[in-house]
């Protein structure tokens, strides 16, 4: 059944839990999820594409309210492209700041490790 995925397959492919998929649908982040005649949700390749975008936004720390706003704007059509671009640019700026902070903290950790390597080497050296 290429292009149509059960909730469990969509969860596996997206890396989100079933609970997260349900939550995203409940809050309107995911919209228009199809249903079988029996009422079971059916995800499409397009839905998986949205989930890939949401994974990126979530993993880079975008608040859920901003993710919802982005999805709402995208569903409203191309006339919202400028606003979506600005939303993503603001988020990218925050991600860059976080990356710079992590780089500084990483460098500090590496300095500490080098310090302890020196301490360990000095204490392990045989006394003459």
WODAHU-V790435 format. One record per residue. RES is the residue in three letters. NEAR is the number of other C-alpha atoms within 12 Angstrom. Layout:
# WODAHU-V790435
res=RES near=NEAR
res=RES near=NEAR
This chain:
# WODAHU-V790435
res=UNK near=10
res=UNK near=10
res=UNK near=15
res=UNK near=23
res=UNK near=26
res=UNK near=27
res=UNK near=31
res=UNK near=22
res=UNK near=24
res=UNK near=32
res=UNK near=26
res=UNK near=18
res=UNK near=24
res=UNK near=27
res=UNK near=22
res=UNK near=25
res=UNK near=19
res=UNK near=20
res=UNK near=15
res=UNK near=25
res=UNK near=35
res=UNK near=23
res=UNK near=17
res=UNK near=29
res=UNK near=24
res=UNK near=15
res=UNK near=18
res=UNK near=21
res=UNK near=30
res=UNK near=34
res=UNK near=28
res=UNK near=18
res=UNK near=29
res=UNK near=22
res=UNK near=17
res=UNK near=14
res=UNK near=8
res=UNK near=8
res=UNK near=11
res=UNK near=16
res=UNK near=27
res=UNK near=29
res=UNK near=35
res=UNK near=27
res=UNK near=22
res=UNK near=20
res=UNK near=32
res=UNK near=30
res=UNK near=18
res=UNK near=30
res=UNK near=33
res=UNK near=21
res=UNK near=24
res=UNK near=32
res=UNK near=26
res=UNK near=22
res=UNK near=27
res=UNK near=23
res=UNK near=18
res=UNK near=22
res=UNK near=23
res=UNK near=27
res=UNK near=20
res=UNK near=22
res=UNK near=19
res=UNK near=23
res=UNK near=32
res=UNK near=29
res=UNK near=25
res=UNK near=33
res=UNK near=32
res=UNK near=22
res=UNK near=23
res=UNK near=24
res=UNK near=20
res=UNK near=14
res=UNK near=14
res=UNK near=13
res=UNK near=12
res=UNK near=18
res=UNK near=18
res=UNK near=15
res=UNK near=21
res=UNK near=25
res=UNK near=17
res=UNK near=17
res=UNK near=26
res=UNK near=27
res=UNK near=17
res=UNK near=16
res=UNK near=25
res=UNK near=19
res=UNK near=17
res=UNK near=19
res=UNK near=21
res=UNK near=16
res=UNK near=16
res=UNK near=18
res=UNK near=16
res=UNK near=14
res=UNK near=14
res=UNK near=14
res=UNK near=14
res=UNK near=14
res=UNK near=14
res=UNK near=15
res=UNK near=14
res=UNK near=14
res=UNK near=14
res=UNK near=14
res=UNK near=14
res=UNK near=14
res=UNK near=14
res=UNK near=14
res=UNK near=14
res=UNK near=15
res=UNK near=14
res=UNK near=14
res=UNK near=13
res=UNK near=12
res=UNK near=12
res=UNK near=12
res=UNK near=11
res=UNK near=11
res=UNK near=10
res=UNK near=7
res=UNK near=6
res=UNK near=3
